[in-house]
Amino acid sequence: MSDDLVKRLRRADEYEPLGHDGWEAADRIEELETKLAKAVEALERIGSGEFSGQMLPSMPPQDAAKYFARTTIAELKGEDRG
C-alpha cells in the first residue's frame, strides 16, 4: 500500500533529510498497515459467514461473530482479552 512512502521516509534523502522523524513515521505507517490488515481479515471472516457455528459451536453464529470482533478489536488496541 504505502511501501514506497515507507521507503522514502527511511531513505537518507540528500535533498530533504528526514532523519529520526522519518524513521518514526515509517514505523508508525507499518504498524497501522498491520492493524488495518488484521481488521480487514476479521471483517472478511465475519462477512463470509465463517461463524455459522463451526468455530464456536456452543454459541449462536451472531454471538460467535461478535465475540471474534470484540477479540480482534481488543488485540488491535493492545488490550489483553485473556
Secondary structure as UniProt FT lines:
FT   HELIX           3..10
FT   HELIX           19..47
FT   TURN            48..54
FT   TURN            57..58
FT   HELIX           61..77
//
